[in-house]
Amino acid sequence: MRIAIGADHGGYPLNERIISELATAGHEIVDFGTHDGSRPDDYPEYALAVGQAIQGGDADIGIVICGSGVGAAVAANK
């Protein structure tokens, strides 16, 4: 399964763990970042990238992560 994933700086530690677990399970990961958890950034850009990957057929499903989980979920559902 191709899984798109994206997280802002608040979700970075969990994002890295999920990527590792999914790759170990044999899934293809489409990683939209962030790749530097020390730099503040915003979850909407990652939610948009993940959503577009799914719409465009580049991923089967997506995961978006932010510090609270609420903002990313709202942005992903829009």
VEXKE-328204 format. One record per residue (C-alpha): y, x, z; residue in one letter. Coordinates in steps of 0.001 Angstrom, whole numbers, plus 500000, padded with zeros to 6 digits. Example, Ala and Ser with C-alpha at 12.3 -4.5 7.8 and 13.67 -1.06 7.14 Angstrom:
<sites>
(site (495500,512300,507800),'a'),
(site (498940,513670,507140),'s'),
</sites>
This chain:
<sites>
(site (500000,500000,500000),'m'),
(site (503515,501238,499203),'r'),
(site (505757,500797,502229),'i'),
(site (509528,501273,502086),'a'),
(site (511075,502364,505368),'i'),
(site (514614,503028,506506),'g'),
(site (516349,503543,509831),'a'),
(site (519753,504450,511148),'d'),
(site (520309,507182,513742),'h'),
(site (519335,504840,516583),'g'),
(site (515969,504133,515022),'g'),
(site (515299,507682,513835),'y'),
(site (512717,508713,516480),'p'),
(site (510639,505566,515964),'l'),
(site (511040,505853,512179),'n'),
(site (509501,509327,512172),'e'),
(site (506575,508154,514295),'r'),
(site (505901,505136,512084),'i'),
(site (506028,507248,508922),'i'),
(site (503506,509657,510401),'s'),
(site (501131,506895,511499),'e'),
(site (501304,505027,508181),'l'),
(site (500815,508190,506115),'a'),
(site (497807,509110,508249),'t'),
(site (496405,505640,507561),'a'),
(site (496647,506361,503826),'g'),
(site (499732,504360,502886),'h'),
(site (502292,505589,500375),'e'),
(site (505686,505842,502072),'i'),
(site (509024,505356,500318),'v'),
(site (511371,506913,502884),'d'),
(site (515058,505986,502656),'f'),
(site (516041,507920,505782),'g'),
(site (517913,508653,507856),'t'),
(site (516704,512220,507900),'h'),
(site (519098,513433,510605),'d'),
(site (519060,511457,513838),'g'),
(site (521988,513405,515264),'s'),
(site (524525,512004,512774),'r'),
(site (525768,508454,513383),'p'),
(site (525248,506107,510457),'d'),
(site (524874,502374,509846),'d'),
(site (521724,500327,509397),'y'),
(site (523007,498023,506583),'p'),
(site (522709,500730,503929),'e'),
(site (519081,501336,504881),'y'),
(site (518266,497626,504988),'a'),
(site (519788,497252,501515),'l'),
(site (517802,500183,500108),'a'),
(site (514525,498891,501549),'v'),
(site (515206,495361,500289),'g'),
(site (516047,496591,496799),'q'),
(site (512861,498676,496702),'a'),
(site (510816,495565,497446),'i'),
(site (512711,493413,494943),'q'),
(site (512403,496089,492271),'g'),
(site (508659,496492,492763),'g'),
(site (508935,500041,494101),'d'),
(site (507383,498961,497419),'a'),
(site (505028,496211,498537),'d'),
(site (506577,495689,501966),'i'),
(site (509383,497186,504014),'g'),
(site (510291,498260,507519),'i'),
(site (513859,498661,508778),'v'),
(site (514720,500079,512178),'i'),
(site (517961,500363,514137),'c'),
(site (518752,501117,517763),'g'),
(site (518398,497518,518975),'s'),
(site (516281,496073,516176),'g'),
(site (518574,493063,515873),'v'),
(site (521124,494343,513356),'g'),
(site (518537,495725,510970),'a'),
(site (516564,492486,511108),'a'),
(site (519626,490385,510298),'v'),
(site (520686,492680,507446),'a'),
(site (517168,492741,506001),'a'),
(site (516963,488957,505983),'n'),
(site (520199,488593,504066),'k'),
</sites>
